[in-house]
């Protein structure tokens, strides 16, 4: 009798199969790297955008001070189009605006929080200062909104761009520390009396 034996033979991958698998792995790796790069570039774009805006507002405040001889009034979460000092004279002599086309009352920074101005004597030397706030609350909300927090990494990168001391706890740009600003906010001293 004939015995029928099945021959089991292990066949390895063909060269084409190996090339296809390697190509798939390469595509997935490249996609992952691109996704990570896009995230980094998005962060870089956000930092560049807010630094540009901060410098623009710094210049506008300087024009305001030259025209009126005083600092613009605060414009934070409770500010409206009618109380925005860059859109309305608010009875201030010498006002020559509007200074900002859309004003600052509803302006947001790239992380979604309000971009506002605040007068504060940060070092208690009796000299007023104007601070630009990267608020963690969206415009028109209250101080418990917190939807627009700027991640610490980006606060540090902004600080490294606009402040000489590179320390987020001091200088002309710092992270809120229980002062009038929250710890998730950034504040930049844009104008002060010398």
Buried (B, 14 or more C-beta within 10 A) or exposed (E): EEEEEEEEEEEEEEEEEEEEEEEEEEEEEEEEEEEEEEEEEEBEEBBBEBBEBBBEBBEBBEEBBEBBEBBBBBBBBEBBEEBBBBBBEBEBEEBEBBBBEEBBBBBBBBBBBBBBBBBBEBEEEEEBBBBBBBBBBBBEBEEEBBEBBBEEEBBBBBBBBBBEEEEBEEBBBBBBEEBBBBEBBBBBBBBBEE
